[in-house]
Amino acid sequence: MDTEEEKMAKAMAELQVLIADWVIERQLQPLAVAAILMATSSKIYQVELDEDEFVRMMESVVENTNYAPEDKVLH
């Protein structure tokens, strides 16, 4: 039986294949793929954490993110 670490490694490898398919075969922009993954991740956190934990986590993300110029659309 696989350990949690082995399961995570396999899931990451499968996700990398899926992302490559989206970018290469479906010709999605890499930043659009990143936006899809970020939105999906945020939704999972929102569902799994209580409201206070979710807000604190999102605040931490915002506080530790370098912003691009406001007039540039990134996805």
Backbone bond lengths (Angstrom), bond angles and torsions (degrees), N, CA, C in turn:
res aa  C-N    CA-C-N  psi(-1)  N-CA   C-N-CA  omega(-1)  CA-C   N-CA-C  phi
1 M - - - 1.447 - - 1.526 109.46 -
2 D 1.325 115.89 139.59 1.453 121.07 -178.59 1.528 111.60 -72.45
3 T 1.334 115.25 144.51 1.458 120.41 173.52 1.533 108.38 -76.84
4 E 1.327 116.34 167.16 1.476 120.06 176.93 1.521 110.27 -58.20
5 E 1.325 116.53 -40.24 1.468 120.76 179.83 1.527 111.03 -62.98
6 E 1.328 117.39 -42.19 1.461 121.30 178.16 1.526 111.15 -65.98
7 K 1.333 116.95 -40.46 1.471 120.55 177.00 1.526 110.60 -61.69
8 M 1.330 115.95 -42.70 1.471 120.01 179.76 1.529 110.84 -64.56
9 A 1.322 117.10 -41.55 1.465 121.19 179.54 1.532 110.51 -62.96
10 K 1.322 116.76 -42.25 1.468 120.47 178.49 1.525 110.92 -65.41
11 A 1.323 116.63 -42.32 1.466 120.28 179.14 1.530 109.91 -62.58
12 M 1.328 117.24 -42.24 1.464 120.89 179.07 1.526 110.89 -63.05
13 A 1.311 117.65 -41.99 1.467 121.12 178.54 1.524 110.63 -63.20
14 E 1.328 116.89 -42.62 1.468 120.57 178.42 1.525 110.90 -64.48
15 L 1.321 116.90 -39.84 1.460 120.63 179.03 1.524 110.99 -65.68
16 Q 1.324 117.60 -39.33 1.465 120.94 178.14 1.535 111.05 -61.81
17 V 1.330 117.18 -38.29 1.470 121.20 176.93 1.529 109.81 -64.51
18 L 1.328 116.38 -44.39 1.461 120.97 179.03 1.531 111.15 -61.74
19 I 1.322 116.84 -44.46 1.465 121.09 179.52 1.523 110.32 -62.61
20 A 1.316 117.03 -43.74 1.469 120.44 177.98 1.524 110.59 -59.82
21 D 1.326 117.37 -40.13 1.465 121.43 177.20 1.525 110.50 -61.58
22 W 1.320 116.70 -45.34 1.471 119.75 -179.80 1.517 111.31 -60.88
23 V 1.319 116.86 -41.73 1.472 120.56 -175.94 1.523 111.16 -77.95
24 I 1.322 117.35 -45.59 1.474 120.71 -173.76 1.520 111.87 -83.72
25 E 1.318 116.87 -54.77 1.465 120.31 -174.39 1.525 112.91 -78.35
26 R 1.320 117.16 -43.19 1.467 120.50 -177.39 1.520 112.68 -91.67
27 Q 1.333 115.48 -6.84 1.461 123.47 176.61 1.528 112.97 57.56
28 L 1.326 116.32 38.60 1.460 120.52 171.92 1.528 108.00 -79.75
29 Q 1.307 116.40 144.99 1.455 120.84 177.35 1.526 109.72 -68.40
30 P 1.330 118.02 139.11 1.469 120.26 179.91 1.532 113.39 -54.53
31 L 1.321 117.77 -37.83 1.464 119.28 179.42 1.527 111.70 -70.31
32 A 1.312 117.75 -29.86 1.465 120.29 175.17 1.525 109.66 -68.10
33 V 1.318 116.84 -40.08 1.465 121.17 177.09 1.533 109.44 -63.30
34 A 1.326 116.39 -43.48 1.468 119.99 177.73 1.529 110.53 -60.33
35 A 1.325 117.47 -40.00 1.466 120.85 178.97 1.530 111.00 -64.35
36 I 1.321 117.13 -40.42 1.464 121.61 177.59 1.529 109.87 -61.51
37 L 1.328 116.05 -46.59 1.463 120.34 -178.91 1.527 111.44 -65.99
38 M 1.328 116.79 -40.56 1.460 120.28 179.49 1.528 110.87 -65.24
39 A 1.326 117.33 -43.93 1.465 120.56 179.32 1.523 110.76 -63.53
40 T 1.316 116.46 -41.34 1.460 120.66 178.96 1.526 110.61 -65.30
41 S 1.310 116.70 -43.75 1.469 120.76 178.05 1.516 111.33 -61.30
42 S 1.317 116.46 -44.71 1.467 120.03 179.41 1.521 111.17 -60.18
43 K 1.317 117.11 -40.67 1.463 120.66 179.29 1.530 111.25 -64.72
44 I 1.329 116.95 -40.41 1.462 119.88 177.52 1.526 110.30 -62.58
45 Y 1.334 116.82 -45.79 1.469 120.01 178.06 1.525 110.78 -60.22
46 Q 1.311 116.66 -41.67 1.462 120.92 -178.79 1.529 111.14 -61.55
47 V 1.314 116.23 -40.06 1.464 120.88 -179.56 1.534 111.39 -72.71
48 E 1.328 117.35 -39.52 1.464 121.33 -172.05 1.527 114.42 -87.04
49 L 1.326 118.11 -24.98 1.466 121.03 -179.19 1.521 110.07 -99.13
50 D 1.327 115.86 155.35 1.463 116.11 171.62 1.527 108.58 -73.71
51 E 1.315 116.84 167.35 1.465 121.05 -171.97 1.530 112.61 -57.16
52 D 1.333 117.03 -44.33 1.464 120.38 -179.09 1.530 111.32 -63.77
53 E 1.334 117.08 -44.27 1.467 120.61 178.54 1.524 110.91 -62.06
54 F 1.327 115.91 -41.99 1.465 119.91 -179.79 1.525 110.83 -63.57
55 V 1.317 117.00 -46.48 1.473 120.73 -179.55 1.519 110.35 -61.89
56 R 1.334 117.51 -44.58 1.473 120.53 179.26 1.525 111.37 -62.93
57 M 1.334 116.63 -39.79 1.458 119.88 179.24 1.526 111.08 -65.07
58 M 1.333 116.19 -44.90 1.465 119.98 179.79 1.528 111.31 -65.69
59 E 1.323 117.71 -38.89 1.466 120.80 176.17 1.523 110.55 -61.38
60 S 1.309 116.60 -40.46 1.463 121.04 178.10 1.530 111.03 -62.64
61 V 1.319 116.10 -41.80 1.468 120.01 178.04 1.532 109.97 -60.92
62 V 1.327 116.78 -48.00 1.463 120.94 -178.83 1.527 110.59 -62.75
63 E 1.316 117.30 -43.77 1.463 121.24 -178.70 1.522 112.68 -64.16
64 N 1.315 117.28 -27.06 1.466 121.16 -175.65 1.521 113.66 -107.30
65 T 1.323 116.19 20.82 1.463 121.42 -179.34 1.517 109.53 -111.83
66 N 1.331 115.68 134.20 1.461 120.66 172.99 1.512 107.65 -85.73
67 Y 1.307 116.75 129.68 1.459 121.10 -175.92 1.521 111.64 -92.28
68 A 1.327 115.38 146.66 1.458 122.57 172.55 1.528 107.51 -84.96
69 P 1.320 117.05 165.28 1.466 118.87 176.28 1.517 111.32 -53.49
70 E 1.342 116.51 143.38 1.469 121.53 -175.36 1.522 113.64 -62.74
71 D 1.330 117.63 -27.26 1.469 119.40 -176.12 1.525 112.62 -86.14
72 K 1.326 118.33 2.49 1.450 121.19 -178.37 1.527 110.09 -104.82
73 V 1.324 116.18 121.78 1.462 121.55 175.28 1.514 107.15 -84.15
74 L 1.323 116.87 126.85 1.453 120.53 -173.93 1.520 114.98 -94.77
75 H 1.320 117.69 -7.12 1.472 119.01 179.52 1.488 110.67 -137.76
